[in-house]
Amino acid sequence: MSESDSTSLDALPTEGARPELADLDGWTTSRLVELFIADHDTVTRALAAAAPELTAAADLIAAQLAGGGRLIY
C-alpha cells in the first residue's frame, strides 16, 4: 500500500481514531459490553440504510461469478 493509499484510508470514518476510547483498557466489563451493543446498533442501522445498494452489489457479483468471474477483495 502506498503512502497516498494510507492517507486516503485515514479519511474514512471506519479507520479514524476514537479519542474517547483512549482509556479502553481500564473500562469495566459492563461498560465495554454497553459500547459493543451501541456500536453494533450503529452498524445495523447503517446496513439497513444501505440495503438497496448492498442488494444490487450482491446481485451483480453473483451474476459475474455465474459467468466465470472472480471476486477479489
ABEGO torsion letter per residue (X at the ends): XBAAAAAAAAABAAABBBAAAAAAAABBAAAAAAAAAAAAAAAAAAAAAAAAAAAAAAAAAAAAAAAGBBBBX
